[in-house]
Amino acid sequence: MPRRLRRPDQPEVRALASRCGNPDQLLTEDWRPEIPGLNAPGDYMADYAPNPWKTVKGVIDRVLAGNYDHFYPLTSGQNAAGTKATEH
């Protein structure tokens, strides 16, 4: 898993964020760009390096379609198809 920047963990940053709300919520990383072979399935040299826009455009298209799982996570009671799960 790629490492994130450490700056949000510094006490001064957290104190400043706490003036606006919960620092845990405000400093949470909502999204990281998908880079095949680094933090997404695939091979960096084969799938990303020759044409990075292809990957970026694919993510943008999924976001606009409402099916990018990192922006539209499954809600409780849903399965991957987006239908309600049956309770047992």
Contacts in CASP RR format, 6 or more apart in sequence:
PFRMAT RR
TARGET T0000
AUTHOR 0000-0000-0000
METHOD contacts of the structure
MODEL  1
MPRRLRRPDQPEVRALASRCGNPDQLLTEDWRPEIPGLNAPGDYMADYAP
NPWKTVKGVIDRVLAGNYDHFYPLTSGQNAAGTKATEH
1 39 0 8 1.000
2 32 0 8 1.000
2 38 0 8 1.000
2 39 0 8 1.000
4 29 0 8 1.000
4 32 0 8 1.000
7 13 0 8 1.000
8 14 0 8 1.000
8 17 0 8 1.000
8 27 0 8 1.000
13 23 0 8 1.000
13 27 0 8 1.000
14 23 0 8 1.000
14 27 0 8 1.000
15 23 0 8 1.000
17 23 0 8 1.000
17 26 0 8 1.000
17 27 0 8 1.000
20 26 0 8 1.000
31 70 0 8 1.000
31 71 0 8 1.000
32 39 0 8 1.000
33 56 0 8 1.000
33 59 0 8 1.000
34 40 0 8 1.000
34 55 0 8 1.000
34 59 0 8 1.000
35 44 0 8 1.000
35 48 0 8 1.000
35 55 0 8 1.000
36 42 0 8 1.000
36 43 0 8 1.000
36 44 0 8 1.000
36 47 0 8 1.000
36 48 0 8 1.000
36 55 0 8 1.000
37 43 0 8 1.000
37 44 0 8 1.000
37 47 0 8 1.000
37 48 0 8 1.000
38 44 0 8 1.000
40 55 0 8 1.000
42 48 0 8 1.000
47 55 0 8 1.000
48 55 0 8 1.000
59 68 0 8 1.000
62 68 0 8 1.000
63 71 0 8 1.000
66 72 0 8 1.000
74 80 0 8 1.000
74 82 0 8 1.000
77 84 0 8 1.000
77 85 0 8 1.000
78 84 0 8 1.000
78 85 0 8 1.000
79 85 0 8 1.000
END
